[in-house]
């Protein structure tokens, strides 16, 4: 049992089953948590420096290399920001294909998180490998479901990671109609696995912990992951994001606040602002103030991505078209865009000169935005579980952090717990 009658310092070293590496340092005095800090020990990545001095045309491909998990999200955000700067309006076909491509990335990420990172916790295993003997069928179905995400990105983007077919204003290479038709057939076949995933995650819905806080997501009517207005619960902020969101550049991590407080982005924020992407689940009983609800919402988003992709691809006839281009650059060209990555709103903001060279860039990732919220959640959650055994306290804290599905590498511009 944990002794809480005097000052305790706790460190959880090398948080497992997340993307990247981090520690959690906690200081407890009695039942009061004085400190809860995520310590990032990955080296700084200097995202913005990657594109400075380079041609604006290179930025979408370069920034997709920031993350192997969210490569489509970074590319979509960069493409949209550059098109905003150049006042380029892509064709309807380009927009529809990009939407499906991006949803392929959402499916990839959500399936892996739910089955291989989160599910072992709820079934009492340390890893998916340990699960395989008793739950091998579930994992095989998960791999089939994730494969459809890979197939979408391969067919539309040119390969399953870091797409190569996209470019500013359109596509260098378009998918052929036969491959699109095969993709639709495969999506319909995998839909039943998505339904089973929802029922599986529904079984783990319970009010484990709640903390009401602000949320930010793209507000829209059709639950698009790449279009909409950046909004809080009450107001739209869009390109004025710098007036509302304050960035803190530590070494090596980057964090943000809104009006001096933490906020959440991700599935929970999307559901809070736009409701369920699948009407059937709009009235489901779940807490919008509990990060643990995120796993169920991810399952619903997988089904939405499949259904929306089928809807788009069944009604598209691929026609050859050249990317739309800007003929002349201004002395100062500035563009901003925000998309919904699997983990939440992703901002890309660029400025480049008349020679097309990027001289200013700013990228705010979802995990960087969620870090403060995670720390605040730990401070509220920990007093409720301090009577548990130390190993159980650590597990519960890891489950809380994993509910955000953090990508630590994307926040260095997790869990080892150290009790200080």
N, C-alpha and C positions, 0 to 999 in steps of 0.2 A: 504494500500500500504506500501511497505517497504521503509524506509528512508535510503538512502545510502550516504548522504552527510557527515556523520561522522562515526567513528568506530562503528561497530555493532558486537555483539557476538550472535551466534545462536546455540541452541542445539536442535536436534531432539531426543527425548527420546523414547526408546523402538521401534525401527523400526519394523513395523508389517509385517506379511506375508513373513517371512524368517525363516530359521532354526536357532534357537538360539536367543541370546539377544545382542544388541549393541546400542550405541548412536553415533550420528554424531555431532562433535563439529566444528563450523565454526567461523572464524574471518574475517570480511570484512571491508576494509578501502576504502570508496568510491565505486568504481566498481572493486577494486582489492581484490582478495581472498588471505589473508595472511596465513590462516591456514585452513585445512580441514582434520580432523583426526577421524577415526573410533575408538571409545573407547569400548573396550571389557570388560564387567564386569562379565562374567562368570569366574568361577575359573579355574586355570590351570588343565589340564587333565593328563599331564605327560605320554603321549602315550608310549614313549620308555621305561619308567620305568616298564611298565606292563610286558614286556617280558624279561627284564634283569634278569639273573640268572635262567630263566626257560629253559626247553628243546626246542630246535629249532623246534621240532615236534608240540609243543603247539602254536607257534607264529601265524600261519594262523587263527586258531580258536579264539585266544585271540584278535588279532587285528581287526577281523571282528566286534568286540563289540565296536570299537571306535565310530561307527555311525550306526544308524538304517536305514538311508537312503542309505548309500554307503557301506553296509556291504559286498556285493559281490565284490566290487572294492578292498576294503582293503584285502579281502581274496585272490583274484587273484594275487594282487601285492606281498603279503607275500609268497604265494605258489611259484610263479615264482622266487622270490629272493632266497628262500631256495634251489630250484632245480638248480639255477645258482651256488650257493655255493657248492652243492654236485655233480654237473655235471650230473644231471639226465635229460634225455630226455623223456618226457611223450609220451605215445602212440598217434597215430593219433586220435583214438576215444576219448581219454581224452581231447585232445586239442579242438576238435569240440564241445564236450559237455560243456566244460568250456566257450567257446566262446558264445554259446547260453545262458548259465546260466548268464554270465556277461551282455548280452544284455537284459535279463529279468530285471536286476537291472536298466539299462538305461531307459527302458520303464516305469517302476515304477516311477522313479524320474521325468522324463520329463513330463509325463502326469499330475502328481500332481502339478508340478510347473506351467505349462501352464494354466490349468483350475482353479486351486484353489488359486494360488498366484498372477499370472500375469493378467489373464483375467478380474478379477473384476476392476482393474485399467482402462482398456481400455473401459469397458462397463459402467463405472461410479458408481461402487458400492464399499462399504468398505470391503465387504467379499463375499465369495461364497454363504454363507447362505442367504444374501440379494438378490443374483442373482436368487435363486432357484425358486421363484414364476414365474418369467418371462422366465427364461432360464433353467428350470428344465430338459428339454430334453437333452440339452448340457451336463449338469452335470451327468445325468444318463449314457450317452454314454461314458463320461470320466471315470466313475467308471468301466464300462465294459472293456474299453481299458486298464485301469490300472490293472484290474484283470488278463489280459493275462500275464502281467509281473509277478504278484504273482504266477500264475500257472506254469510258466516256472521255477521259483526258487524252488517252492514246489516239482515239479516232478523230477527235476535234482538235486537240492540241499538238499532236504529233508524237508524243511519248508520255508515259504515265507520271513522270515527275519533271518539273521545270519545262512547261510547254514551249514549243519552238515554232508553232505555226502562226501565232498571233503577232500582229504588229499594229502600230498606231494607224487608225483609220480602217482597219479590216484584218484580213488574213493573207499571209504569203501563200498558204496552201489550204484549200478547202477540202473537207471530207467528201467522199463520193456517196451517192445516194444509196447504193447497196449496203455499205457499212452502216449508214444511218438506220436503214430498215432492220438490219440484224440487231442493232443496238436496242431498238424499240422492242423487239421480240424478247431479248434478254432481260430488259427492264421489267417487262410484264411477268416473266418467270420468277424474278427475284423479289417481286412485290410481297409474296406470301412470307418470305423470311423477314421482311421489314415489319409486317404485322405481328409476327411472333416476337420480334425484338421489343415492340411496344408493350405487349402483354408481359413479357419478362421483366422489363423495367418498371412497369406499373406495380408489380408485386413488391417492389422495394420502396414505394412511396410511403413515407411516414414523416411526421413532424419532429425531426431530430433536433432542429435548431433554427431559430429565426432571428434576423436582424434587419430592420427596415432601413433602407438607404436609397440614395438616388441611383437611377439607371440611365444609360445612354444607348440608343440603338437607332437604326434607320427606320423612320416612320413611313409606311406606305400601305396601300390598300391590298396589294397582291402578294405580300410576304416575300418580295424580292430580296435577294442577298446582295445585289449590286446596284440597286436604284432606290431612291428615297431621300428623305430629309433627315439629317442628323438631329435627334431630338432627345430631350429629357422627358420625364413624365408629363411636364406641364408646358414646355415651350420648345420651339425649334431654334437650333443654333447654327447649323450649316456652316457657311464659310466664316462665320464669326467665332469659330471654335476657339481661337486664340484669346478672345475676350472672356471666355468662360473656363476653359481648361488651362490650368497652370502646370507647366512641366518642371520637374526637378531632375537635374543631371548629377547623379552621384557616380561613384566609381565602384563597380562598373555598371550599376543598374540605373534605369530611367523610370521614374514614377510620375503620376499625375494626380491632380485633385480638381474638383469643381467647387467653386466658392469656398475653398479651403478645406473641403471634406472629401473623403473617399467615395467612390461610386463603382457600380458594377456594369460590365458589358458582357455580352455573350447570350446564350440561349435564354436565360432567365430574363434578361433585359428585353430581348426581342419579343418574348411571350407577354411580358408586362405591357409593352407599348402597343403591340399589334394584335394580341390575342393568339390563339392557336392557329398554326398554318393549315391544319386539317380540322374542319368544322366539327367533326365527330368528337373531337377531344377538347372543344372550347369550354365545356362545362365540367371538365374533370376536376376533382377535388385535389388541389395541390397548393402548397404555400408559395406565393410569389416573393416571399421574404426569406426563403430558405435556399441556400446554394445547392443543397442536396436534391432539390427538384430538377436541377439542370439535366441530370442523366435521363429522366423520363422525357423531357422536352427534346433532347438530342434524338431520341428514338423517333419521336413524332416528326422531327425535321427530316430524318432519313426518308420516311414514307412520303413526305411532301416533295422532297427533291426527286424521288422516283416518279411520282404522279405528274409533277410539273414538267419533267423532262419528256415523259411520254406524250403529254399534251403538245408540247412545242414540236417535237421531232415527228409526230404523226402528221402535222400540218405544215411541214416545211418541204419545199422542193428545192434542192441545192442548185443555185445558178451561179455561173462564173461572174465575178465582179472584181475589179481592182480596188485596192485600199484607197480611201479618200485621203488626199494630201493637202497640205498648206503650201502655197507657192512662195510666199514671202514672210519673213520673220520681222517682228517689231524690235526696237532697241531693247525693250524689256518685255519678256513673255512670262506670265505667271499662271500656274494652274494648281487646282486643289481637287481632291476626290476622297470619298470615303466609301468603303464597301464593308459588308459583314463577312469577316473571316470566321472559321468555325468557332473561335474563342471570343468573337465580338468585333466591334467597330475598329477598322484599320484605316488610319489617315496617311495619305501621301500628299506632299506639298512641294512644288518645285518652282524655281525661277531660273530662266536661261536667257542669254543675250542674243543679239541678232545673228551671231555666228553659230547659234545652236548649242553653245557650250553651257552646261549647267553650272551656275555659280552659287546656288543656294538650294538646299533640300532639307526636308523635315519629315520623318517617318515616326508615327506613334502607333505602336503595336497594341493589340488587346491585352496581352499579359502585363505590359508596362502599366496599363490603366487599371488592371485588377489587383496589382500587388498591394496597394494600400488597403483595399477592401479585404483582401485575404488576412492581412495583419489585424485589421479591426475585428474581423470575424473571430479570429483566434482569441482575442482579448475577451470577447463576450462568451464564447463557447467553452473555453477552458475551465472556468469556475464550476460549470455544471458536471464536469467529468473528473475532477481532481480526486474523488474518492475511489476511482478505479485503480487497478494495478498499473504500474508504470507502462508496461508493454501495451496495455489496452488504451491508455491515454495517448500514447504515440500513434497507435493505429487509428484512433478516432480523429486525431489531428491530421494525419495523412489523408484520410478519407475526405475530410473537409477541404483540404487543399486540392486534392485530385478532382473534386467536384467542379472546380474551375477549369480543369484540363490545362494547366499552365504550360506554356512553352518558354522555358527559361532562357534558352538561347536567343529568343526574340526579344527578351527584355534587357539584355546586357548592352546596351549601347553606350529535383529542386534539388528522401528528406532525412537529413541529419538533424536531430534536435539537441541543442546544447542547453542544459539547465544551468544558468549563470548564478 
